[in-house]
């Protein structure tokens, strides 16, 4: 895809009339405006990025994220709180729970599953994400097939509760194993109800093409971890990295099925809250929110 450019002078000139233009623009047309598309898909934060801040002051951190303009959060830990109190904190600042990374894996298995379902329903979360698998599933191609079967069974069990299971990638999924990438082994075998949470930064670090991954399983990418990747600038924020964001957003908003963009920042160039605020500011400049 050919990348368009816009000068600062032109940006400032057109920005003055943006509010009026957007108000008169239909949602369909809005998606086509500007090089980075429109703002159909909302932004959330993976709370792992600001985990230290949450541990010290969860209510204050959530309030700060909401004030920045985020519309949701994804959990990776619960900071010693029960589901009801977490839900109340989110409701107080109008943040949605868009997902939760479930650890350890066995909390999804056997008698533990009902407790996990109960907790997440109370939290207001219907998207359960597997962020890692036990080693027995990841050592061989057959192991990844078995993982696909387990996830498929979980998808069936969760469906009556209006919940979905998904898998979040690191970089290992894109290193060939027994002649095939584990990513392909997993998702080619798993039922289509097993969703994909694509971390584009991790995928690029594993040598994969995020755009090609988004296109491979249309409609199955439930959410996108919007994480920068740069060989030249390992600590880069989105917009200062090497990923083709224009193309990534285009596929997300046309065929991939993405319902949430989730900002995550794993480096230490900026304090975590500053990093997620700067990331969202880039998205606002691009017209994404």
MARGUSE-729250 format. One record per residue (C-alpha): y, z, x; residue number from 1; residue in one letter. Coordinates in Angstrom, 1 decimal, padded with zeros to 4 digits. Example, Ala and Ser with C-alpha at 12.3 -4.5 7.8 and 13.67 -1.06 7.14 Angstrom:
# MARGUSE-729250
- y; z; x; n; res
- -004.5; 007.8; 012.3; 1; a;
- -001.1; 007.1; 013.7; 2; s;
***
This chain:
# MARGUSE-729250
- y; z; x; n; res
- 000.0; 000.0; 000.0; 1; x;
- 003.4; -000.9; 001.3; 2; x;
- 005.6; 002.1; 001.8; 3; x;
- 009.1; 002.0; 000.5; 4; x;
- 012.0; 003.6; 002.3; 5; x;
- 015.2; 005.1; 000.9; 6; x;
- 018.4; 005.9; 002.9; 7; x;
- 020.1; 009.2; 002.6; 8; x;
- 023.2; 007.5; 001.3; 9; x;
- 021.2; 005.8; -001.4; 10; x;
- 019.4; 009.0; -002.3; 11; x;
- 022.6; 010.9; -002.8; 12; x;
- 024.1; 008.2; -004.8; 13; x;
- 021.2; 007.8; -007.2; 14; x;
- 020.6; 011.6; -007.3; 15; x;
- 023.8; 012.1; -009.2; 16; x;
- 022.5; 010.3; -012.3; 17; x;
- 018.9; 011.4; -012.0; 18; x;
- 019.0; 014.1; -014.7; 19; x;
- 020.4; 011.7; -017.3; 20; x;
- 017.9; 009.0; -016.3; 21; x;
- 014.9; 011.2; -016.5; 22; x;
- 015.9; 012.6; -019.9; 23; x;
- 015.8; 009.1; -021.3; 24; x;
- 012.6; 008.0; -019.6; 25; x;
- 009.2; 008.0; -021.2; 26; x;
- 006.4; 009.9; -019.4; 27; x;
- 004.6; 006.6; -018.6; 28; x;
- 007.7; 005.1; -017.0; 29; x;
- 008.5; 008.2; -015.1; 30; x;
- 005.2; 008.0; -013.2; 31; x;
- 006.4; 004.7; -011.7; 32; x;
- 009.8; 005.8; -010.6; 33; x;
- 010.5; 006.2; -006.9; 34; x;
- 008.1; 005.7; -004.0; 35; x;
- 006.2; 009.0; -004.6; 36; x;
- 005.6; 008.6; -008.4; 37; x;
- 006.6; 011.0; -011.1; 38; x;
- 006.0; 014.6; -012.0; 39; x;
- 003.1; 014.6; -014.4; 40; x;
- 000.9; 016.9; -012.3; 41; x;
- 002.2; 020.5; -011.8; 42; x;
- 002.1; 022.5; -008.6; 43; x;
- 000.3; 025.8; -007.8; 44; x;
- -000.2; 027.9; -004.7; 45; x;
- -003.5; 029.0; -003.1; 46; x;
- -002.8; 032.7; -002.7; 47; x;
- -004.8; 032.8; 000.5; 48; x;
- -001.7; 031.3; 002.1; 49; x;
- 000.3; 034.4; 001.1; 50; x;
- -002.6; 036.9; 001.2; 51; x;
- -000.8; 039.5; 003.4; 52; x;
- 002.2; 039.4; 001.1; 53; x;
- 000.0; 039.8; -001.9; 54; x;
- -001.8; 042.7; -000.4; 55; x;
- 001.5; 044.5; 000.2; 56; x;
- 003.3; 043.6; -003.0; 57; x;
- 001.4; 041.4; -005.5; 58; x;
- 003.9; 041.6; -008.4; 59; x;
- 006.8; 040.8; -006.1; 60; x;
- 005.0; 037.9; -004.4; 61; x;
- 004.0; 036.4; -007.7; 62; x;
- 007.6; 036.7; -009.0; 63; x;
- 008.8; 035.0; -005.8; 64; x;
- 006.4; 032.1; -006.3; 65; x;
- 007.5; 031.7; -009.9; 66; x;
- 011.2; 031.8; -008.9; 67; x;
- 010.5; 029.0; -006.4; 68; x;
- 009.3; 026.8; -009.2; 69; x;
- 005.5; 027.1; -008.9; 70; x;
- 003.7; 027.0; -012.2; 71; x;
- 000.3; 028.4; -011.2; 72; x;
- -001.8; 030.2; -008.6; 73; x;
- -005.3; 029.9; -007.4; 74; x;
- -007.1; 033.1; -006.3; 75; x;
- -009.3; 033.6; -003.2; 76; x;
- -009.3; 037.4; -003.5; 77; x;
- -008.2; 039.9; -006.2; 78; x;
- -006.4; 042.5; -004.1; 79; x;
- -008.3; 045.4; -005.6; 80; x;
- -007.2; 044.7; -009.2; 81; x;
- -009.2; 044.1; -012.3; 82; x;
- -009.0; 040.9; -014.3; 83; x;
- -006.8; 042.3; -017.1; 84; x;
- -004.1; 043.7; -014.8; 85; x;
- -004.1; 040.4; -012.9; 86; x;
- -003.7; 038.5; -016.1; 87; x;
- -000.8; 040.7; -017.1; 88; x;
- 001.0; 040.2; -013.8; 89; x;
- 000.6; 036.4; -014.2; 90; x;
- 001.8; 036.5; -017.8; 91; x;
- 004.9; 038.5; -016.8; 92; x;
- 006.2; 035.7; -014.6; 93; x;
- 004.7; 032.7; -016.6; 94; x;
- 002.2; 031.7; -014.0; 95; x;
- -001.1; 030.1; -014.9; 96; x;
- -004.4; 030.9; -013.1; 97; x;
- -005.6; 027.4; -012.2; 98; x;
- -008.8; 028.4; -010.4; 99; x;
- -010.5; 030.9; -008.2; 100; x;
- -012.6; 030.6; -005.1; 101; x;
- -015.8; 032.5; -005.8; 102; x;
- -017.3; 034.5; -002.9; 103; x;
- -020.0; 035.3; -002.1; 104; x;
- -022.1; 032.4; -003.5; 105; x;
- -024.7; 034.8; -005.1; 106; x;
- -022.0; 036.1; -007.5; 107; x;
- -022.7; 032.8; -009.3; 108; x;
- -026.5; 033.3; -009.4; 109; x;
- -028.9; 035.1; -011.7; 110; x;
- -027.7; 038.3; -013.4; 111; x;
- -024.4; 038.2; -011.4; 112; x;
- -023.2; 035.0; -013.2; 113; x;
- -022.5; 036.8; -016.5; 114; x;
- -020.2; 039.3; -014.7; 115; x;
- -018.4; 036.5; -013.0; 116; x;
- -017.9; 034.6; -016.2; 117; x;
- -016.6; 037.8; -018.0; 118; x;
- -014.2; 038.5; -015.2; 119; x;
- -012.7; 035.0; -015.1; 120; x;
- -012.4; 034.7; -018.8; 121; x;
- -010.4; 037.9; -018.8; 122; x;
- -008.3; 036.5; -016.0; 123; x;
- -007.6; 033.4; -018.0; 124; x;
- -009.4; 031.2; -015.4; 125; x;
- -011.9; 028.5; -016.5; 126; x;
- -012.2; 026.8; -013.1; 127; x;
- -014.7; 028.3; -010.6; 128; x;
- -014.6; 026.8; -007.2; 129; x;
- -017.3; 027.2; -004.5; 130; x;
- -015.4; 027.3; -001.2; 131; x;
- -018.5; 027.6; 001.0; 132; x;
- -022.3; 027.5; 000.8; 133; x;
- -024.9; 029.7; 002.4; 134; x;
- -026.3; 028.3; 005.6; 135; x;
- -029.7; 027.4; 004.1; 136; x;
- -027.9; 024.7; 002.1; 137; x;
- -025.8; 023.2; 004.9; 138; x;
- -028.3; 022.8; 007.8; 139; x;
- -030.1; 019.7; 006.5; 140; x;
- -029.5; 016.8; 004.1; 141; x;
- -032.2; 018.2; 001.9; 142; x;
- -030.4; 021.5; 001.8; 143; x;
- -027.2; 019.7; 000.5; 144; x;
- -029.4; 018.1; -002.2; 145; x;
- -030.6; 021.5; -003.3; 146; x;
- -027.1; 022.7; -003.4; 147; x;
- -026.2; 019.8; -005.7; 148; x;
- -029.0; 020.8; -008.0; 149; x;
- -027.8; 024.5; -008.1; 150; x;
- -024.3; 023.4; -008.8; 151; x;
- -025.5; 021.0; -011.6; 152; x;
- -027.4; 023.9; -013.2; 153; x;
- -024.3; 026.1; -013.0; 154; x;
- -022.2; 023.3; -014.7; 155; x;
- -024.6; 023.4; -017.6; 156; x;
- -024.5; 027.2; -017.9; 157; x;
- -020.7; 027.3; -017.7; 158; x;
- -020.0; 024.6; -020.3; 159; x;
- -020.6; 026.7; -023.4; 160; x;
- -017.9; 029.1; -022.1; 161; x;
- -015.4; 026.2; -021.6; 162; x;
- -015.6; 026.6; -017.9; 163; x;
- -016.3; 024.2; -015.0; 164; x;
- -017.8; 024.5; -011.5; 165; x;
- -016.2; 022.7; -008.6; 166; x;
- -016.7; 022.5; -004.8; 167; x;
- -014.0; 022.7; -002.2; 168; x;
- -014.4; 021.0; 001.2; 169; x;
- -013.8; 022.1; 004.7; 170; x;
- -014.3; 019.5; 007.4; 171; x;
- -018.0; 019.8; 008.1; 172; x;
- -018.8; 017.8; 004.9; 173; x;
- -017.6; 014.6; 006.7; 174; x;
- -019.8; 014.9; 009.8; 175; x;
- -022.9; 012.8; 009.5; 176; x;
- -026.1; 014.8; 008.9; 177; x;
- -029.5; 013.2; 008.8; 178; x;
- -027.8; 009.8; 008.4; 179; x;
- -025.3; 010.7; 005.7; 180; x;
- -022.1; 012.6; 005.2; 181; x;
- -022.9; 015.9; 003.3; 182; x;
- -020.0; 015.1; 001.0; 183; x;
- -021.7; 012.0; -000.2; 184; x;
- -025.1; 013.7; -000.4; 185; x;
- -023.6; 016.5; -002.6; 186; x;
- -021.6; 014.5; -005.0; 187; x;
- -023.9; 011.5; -005.4; 188; x;
- -026.7; 013.8; -006.5; 189; x;
- -024.8; 016.5; -008.5; 190; x;
- -024.1; 015.9; -012.2; 191; x;
- -020.7; 014.4; -012.9; 192; x;
- -019.7; 017.7; -014.5; 193; x;
- -019.6; 019.3; -011.0; 194; x;
- -016.0; 018.8; -010.1; 195; x;
- -014.3; 018.1; -006.8; 196; x;
- -011.5; 020.1; -005.3; 197; x;
- -010.4; 017.8; -002.5; 198; x;
- -008.6; 019.5; 000.5; 199; x;
- -006.9; 016.4; 002.0; 200; x;
- -006.0; 018.3; 005.2; 201; x;
- -009.5; 019.5; 005.8; 202; x;
- -010.9; 016.0; 005.0; 203; x;
- -008.6; 014.3; 007.5; 204; x;
- -009.5; 016.9; 010.1; 205; x;
- -013.1; 015.9; 009.6; 206; x;
- -012.3; 012.2; 010.2; 207; x;
- -012.3; 011.1; 006.6; 208; x;
- -009.8; 009.0; 004.7; 209; x;
- -008.4; 011.1; 001.8; 210; x;
- -007.4; 008.0; -000.2; 211; x;
- -010.9; 006.5; 000.0; 212; x;
- -012.4; 009.9; -001.0; 213; x;
- -010.1; 010.1; -004.1; 214; x;
- -011.2; 006.6; -005.1; 215; x;
- -015.0; 007.2; -004.6; 216; x;
- -015.6; 009.5; -007.6; 217; x;
- -012.9; 008.6; -010.2; 218; x;
- -012.2; 011.2; -012.8; 219; x;
- -014.0; 014.0; -010.9; 220; x;
- -011.3; 015.4; -008.7; 221; x;
- -010.1; 018.4; -010.7; 222; x;
- -007.5; 019.5; -008.3; 223; x;
- -006.0; 018.6; -004.9; 224; x;
- -005.3; 021.0; -002.1; 225; x;
- -002.1; 019.5; -000.8; 226; x;
- -002.4; 020.5; 002.9; 227; x;
- -000.7; 018.7; 005.8; 228; x;
- -002.6; 017.1; 008.6; 229; x;
- -001.1; 016.0; 011.9; 230; x;
- -002.7; 015.4; 015.3; 231; x;
- 000.8; 015.3; 016.9; 232; x;
- 002.1; 018.4; 015.1; 233; x;
- -000.7; 020.8; 014.2; 234; x;
- 001.7; 023.2; 012.4; 235; x;
- 003.4; 020.5; 010.3; 236; x;
- 004.4; 020.9; 006.7; 237; x;
- 003.8; 018.2; 004.1; 238; x;
- 006.3; 015.5; 004.7; 239; x;
- 006.3; 016.0; 008.5; 240; x;
- 002.7; 015.0; 008.9; 241; x;
- 000.6; 011.9; 009.2; 242; x;
- -001.1; 011.7; 005.8; 243; x;
- -000.3; 008.8; 003.4; 244; x;
- 001.1; 011.0; 000.6; 245; x;
- 002.5; 008.1; -001.4; 246; x;
- -001.0; 006.6; -001.7; 247; x;
- -002.6; 010.0; -002.2; 248; x;
- -000.3; 010.8; -005.1; 249; x;
- -000.8; 007.3; -006.6; 250; x;
- -004.6; 007.7; -006.8; 251; x;
- -004.3; 011.3; -008.1; 252; x;
- -002.1; 010.2; -010.9; 253; x;
- -004.0; 007.0; -011.9; 254; x;
- -007.7; 007.4; -011.5; 255; x;
- -008.9; 010.5; -009.7; 256; x;
- -008.5; 013.0; -012.6; 257; x;
- -006.4; 015.6; -010.8; 258; x;
- -004.9; 018.2; -013.1; 259; x;
- -003.2; 020.4; -010.4; 260; x;
- -001.7; 020.0; -007.0; 261; x;
- -002.3; 023.2; -005.0; 262; x;
- -000.2; 023.9; -002.0; 263; x;
- -001.9; 025.5; 001.0; 264; x;
- -000.5; 026.2; 004.5; 265; x;
- -002.9; 027.5; 007.2; 266; x;
- -000.6; 027.4; 010.3; 267; x;
- 001.9; 029.9; 011.6; 268; x;
- 005.1; 027.9; 012.4; 269; x;
- 006.7; 029.4; 009.3; 270; x;
- 006.2; 032.7; 007.5; 271; x;
- 003.9; 032.1; 004.6; 272; x;
- 006.4; 032.5; 001.8; 273; x;
- 008.9; 030.3; 003.6; 274; x;
- 006.2; 027.7; 004.2; 275; x;
- 005.2; 027.4; 000.5; 276; x;
- 008.9; 027.3; -000.5; 277; x;
- 009.7; 024.6; 002.0; 278; x;
- 006.6; 022.6; 000.8; 279; x;
- 007.8; 022.7; -002.7; 280; x;
- 011.3; 021.7; -001.7; 281; x;
- 009.8; 018.5; -000.2; 282; x;
- 008.0; 017.9; -003.5; 283; x;
- 011.3; 018.3; -005.3; 284; x;
- 013.0; 015.8; -003.0; 285; x;
- 010.2; 013.4; -003.6; 286; x;
- 010.6; 013.8; -007.4; 287; x;
- 007.2; 015.4; -007.8; 288; x;
- 008.4; 018.5; -009.6; 289; x;
***
